[in-house]
Each structure stands twice: as C-alpha cells, then as structure tokens.
C-alpha cells in the first residue's frame, strides 16, 4: 500500500515531502510536508483503537494542562 497515495486521496492534500517517524504493532506515523503527523492503522482493529484515541484526546484537550495535538484529519 502506498501511504502517500492514501493521504492524497483521503485527505485532499498534496504530499511533497514524507518521512516515516516510527511504527508500532498497530500503526505507523509519518511526517508529511514538515507540517502534519499522519498515523496510519495497520488493520481494522487498530483503526477502531485510533478512533477511540481521537475521542479521548478531544475530551481531554480542555481538561488538562499539558499540550494535546490538534487533530485535523
């Protein structure tokens, strides 16, 4: 699977630069255009976990004093 093509198609974003930042058992992270971190799930269960992660981070962003990344896509 070509992650660059997935990002460009799913998020309507022209990818001019991409660097793999790391990976775990469930996902991979990429720095795109020196601006965005994209976390790509490796399978459907990981996708469900990532959706829950987004939900929790959005809930916490105004309740704790540490910086939480802004989720745009």
Long-range contacts (C-beta under 8 A, 24 or more apart in sequence): 3-28, 3-30, 3-38, 3-40, 6-40, 7-32, 7-38, 10-73, 11-73, 13-73, 26-50, 36-72, 36-73, 37-69, 38-73
